[in-house]
Amino acid sequence: MTIAPDDPRQSASHLYRTMRDVVQSMDDALPGKLEITKEGIVHDMMSPGGPHEVTAAHVSRRLEKAMPDELLAHTGTPDVEDEPEAILRHPDVMVIAWEDLDTEGSIDPRTVLAAIEIVSRSNPDNDWVGKVRDYALMGIPVYAVFDPRTGTGAVFTDIHPTPSGPRYATRKDFFYGEDVTIADWTIPTQGLPLYDRTT
C-alpha cells in the first residue's frame, strides 16, 4: 500500500488553522496582542494606555476629520485576516468603509484602505519589518508607522511584485511635527507623545 505525501498547501492551511485556534483561545488570557505571521505566532506585549494608545487615538481622530463620512479610522476589533497567506494581524488603526466593517469575524484585507501601527516598545521589529512584509502580502495599499521611541515614522505605498512576493516600492519618512499623508488624507503630527526614554 502506498501513502501519498500530504499536499503542502493543505498541511500549511492545517497549521494556520491550528495557530488560529491557539490565538483565539489565548486572546483574553494574555495582555497585548497575538498575531500570526509567516514566522508563527507573535505576542506583542504592548501596555494599555500611555503614548501608544494616545498616538492611535490622535491619528484616528485626525484622519476622521479629513476623511469622508462613509469611511472611518477604526481602532478596535476585529482582526484583519488573509487565510490563503496564513496571516492574521490587528492594526492599531485601520481605514475602512463602514459597510466593510459590518461583517462577522475577521476583516477581509482587500477592504482595508490603510493600516496604521504605533511602534511597540517591546517588539519594534514586528512593526518595522514583519508588518511591512505582511501588509504588502495581504494587499493593503498603504501602511503607515508612527514610532514614539524616536518621534519619526514612515508611509509605505505602491505594492509591486518581487521574487519574494508583493512588497511596498515606496517609503516616505517623516518626523513628528511634519504633516503626513496617509492614502488621500494629510494630517498633522504635532503633539504626538513620545515614550519616556528613562524606562
C-alpha positions as CSV (number, residue, x, y, z in Angstrom):
1,M,0.0,0.0,0.0
2,T,1.4,3.4,-1.0
3,I,0.7,6.5,1.1
4,A,0.8,9.7,-0.9
5,P,2.6,12.7,0.7
6,D,0.4,15.4,2.1
7,D,-0.4,18.4,-0.1
8,P,1.9,21.1,1.2
9,R,-0.8,23.7,0.8
10,Q,-3.3,21.6,2.8
11,S,-0.6,21.0,5.5
12,A,0.1,24.7,5.7
13,S,-3.6,25.5,5.9
14,H,-4.0,23.0,8.7
15,L,-1.1,24.5,10.6
16,Y,-2.6,28.0,10.2
17,R,-6.0,26.9,11.5
18,T,-4.2,25.3,14.5
19,M,-2.4,28.5,15.2
20,R,-5.6,30.5,14.7
21,D,-7.3,28.2,17.3
22,V,-4.5,28.9,19.8
23,V,-4.7,32.6,19.3
24,Q,-8.5,32.6,19.8
25,S,-8.2,30.5,23.0
26,M,-5.4,32.7,24.5
27,D,-6.7,36.1,23.3
28,D,-8.4,37.1,26.5
29,A,-5.9,35.4,28.8
30,L,-2.8,37.3,27.9
31,P,-2.1,41.1,27.8
32,G,-1.1,42.6,24.5
33,K,-1.9,41.3,21.0
34,L,-1.5,37.8,19.5
35,E,-1.0,37.8,15.7
36,I,0.0,35.2,13.1
37,T,2.8,35.8,10.7
38,K,4.9,33.8,8.3
39,E,7.2,33.0,11.2
40,G,4.4,31.8,13.5
41,I,2.6,33.4,16.4
42,V,3.8,36.9,17.6
43,H,3.0,38.2,21.1
44,D,3.2,41.9,21.2
45,M,3.4,42.9,24.9
46,M,2.2,46.5,24.4
47,S,1.0,48.1,27.6
48,P,-2.5,49.6,27.6
49,G,-2.7,53.4,27.7
50,G,0.3,55.7,27.5
51,P,1.9,57.0,24.4
52,H,0.9,54.0,22.3
53,E,-2.8,54.3,22.8
54,V,-2.8,58.2,22.9
55,T,-1.0,58.2,19.5
56,A,-3.5,55.7,18.0
57,A,-6.4,57.8,19.3
58,H,-4.9,61.1,17.9
59,V,-4.1,59.5,14.5
60,S,-7.6,58.1,14.3
61,R,-9.3,61.3,15.2
62,R,-7.2,63.4,12.9
63,L,-7.8,61.1,10.0
64,E,-11.6,61.0,10.5
65,K,-11.6,64.9,10.4
66,A,-10.0,64.7,6.9
67,M,-12.0,61.7,5.5
68,P,-15.4,61.5,4.0
69,D,-18.2,60.3,6.3
70,E,-18.5,56.9,4.7
71,L,-15.0,56.0,6.0
72,L,-13.7,55.6,9.5
73,A,-10.3,55.2,11.1
74,H,-11.1,52.2,13.3
75,T,-9.1,51.4,16.4
76,G,-11.0,48.4,17.8
77,T,-11.5,44.8,16.9
78,P,-11.7,42.7,14.7
79,D,-8.5,41.3,13.2
80,V,-7.5,41.5,9.6
81,E,-7.1,38.0,8.2
82,D,-5.7,36.6,5.0
83,E,-6.1,32.8,5.4
84,P,-4.5,31.9,2.0
85,E,-1.4,33.8,3.1
86,A,-1.7,32.4,6.6
87,I,-1.6,35.9,8.2
88,L,-3.7,37.4,11.0
89,R,-2.9,40.9,12.0
90,H,-4.5,43.5,14.2
91,P,-3.7,47.1,13.1
92,D,-3.7,49.8,15.7
93,V,-5.8,51.8,13.3
94,M,-7.3,50.7,10.0
95,V,-9.0,52.9,7.4
96,I,-12.1,51.1,6.2
97,A,-15.6,51.9,4.9
98,W,-18.4,51.5,7.4
99,E,-20.1,48.9,5.2
100,D,-16.9,46.7,5.1
101,L,-16.6,46.8,8.9
102,D,-20.2,45.4,9.3
103,T,-19.2,41.8,9.0
104,E,-19.0,38.7,11.2
105,G,-15.5,37.5,12.1
106,S,-12.3,38.9,10.7
107,I,-11.9,41.8,8.2
108,D,-11.0,41.0,4.6
109,P,-7.7,42.8,4.0
110,R,-8.8,43.8,0.4
111,T,-11.3,46.1,2.1
112,V,-8.7,47.9,4.2
113,L,-7.6,51.2,2.6
114,A,-4.7,51.8,5.0
115,A,-3.2,50.1,8.1
116,I,-1.5,52.2,10.8
117,E,0.7,50.9,13.5
118,I,2.2,52.6,16.5
119,V,5.6,51.0,17.2
120,S,5.6,48.9,20.3
121,R,8.5,49.5,22.7
122,S,8.6,45.7,23.4
123,N,8.9,44.5,19.8
124,P,9.7,47.2,17.2
125,D,10.7,44.8,14.5
126,N,7.2,43.5,14.4
127,D,6.0,46.9,13.1
128,W,9.1,47.9,11.1
129,V,9.9,44.6,9.5
130,G,7.2,41.9,9.9
131,K,4.2,44.1,9.2
132,V,5.9,45.9,6.3
133,R,6.1,42.5,4.7
134,D,2.8,41.1,5.8
135,Y,0.6,44.1,4.9
136,A,2.0,44.1,1.4
137,L,1.4,40.4,1.1
138,M,-2.2,41.0,2.2
139,G,-2.7,43.7,-0.4
140,I,-3.3,46.6,1.9
141,P,-2.3,49.6,-0.3
142,V,-1.0,51.9,2.4
143,Y,0.9,51.1,5.6
144,A,1.9,53.9,8.0
145,V,4.2,53.6,11.0
146,F,4.4,56.0,13.9
147,D,7.4,55.5,16.2
148,P,7.1,57.1,19.7
149,R,10.6,55.9,20.5
150,T,12.2,58.3,18.0
151,G,9.4,60.8,17.0
152,T,9.6,59.5,13.4
153,G,7.6,57.4,11.1
154,A,7.1,56.2,7.5
155,V,4.4,55.6,5.0
156,F,4.8,52.6,2.7
157,T,2.9,52.5,-0.7
158,D,3.0,51.2,-4.2
159,I,2.8,47.4,-3.9
160,H,4.7,45.7,-6.7
161,P,5.7,42.1,-7.4
162,T,9.1,40.8,-6.3
163,P,10.6,37.3,-6.3
164,S,9.8,37.2,-2.6
165,G,6.2,38.2,-3.2
166,P,4.4,41.5,-3.2
167,R,6.4,44.3,-1.5
168,Y,5.9,48.1,-1.0
169,A,8.0,50.0,-3.5
170,T,7.8,53.5,-1.9
171,R,8.8,54.6,1.6
172,K,8.3,58.2,2.7
173,D,9.8,59.0,6.1
174,F,8.6,61.8,8.3
175,F,9.4,63.5,11.6
176,Y,6.9,64.3,14.3
177,G,5.9,67.9,13.8
178,E,5.5,67.5,10.0
179,D,2.3,66.8,8.1
180,V,2.0,63.3,6.9
181,T,-0.1,62.0,4.0
182,I,-1.8,58.6,4.5
183,A,-3.6,57.5,1.3
184,D,-5.6,60.5,0.3
185,W,-5.6,62.4,3.6
186,T,-3.0,64.6,5.2
187,I,-2.9,65.0,8.9
188,P,-0.6,66.9,11.3
189,T,1.7,65.0,13.7
190,Q,2.3,67.9,16.1
191,G,1.8,67.0,19.8
192,L,2.1,63.2,19.4
193,P,3.6,61.8,22.6
194,L,7.0,60.0,22.9
195,Y,7.9,57.1,25.1
196,D,9.8,58.0,28.3
197,R,13.4,57.3,27.5
198,T,14.3,56.6,31.1
199,T,12.2,53.4,31.2
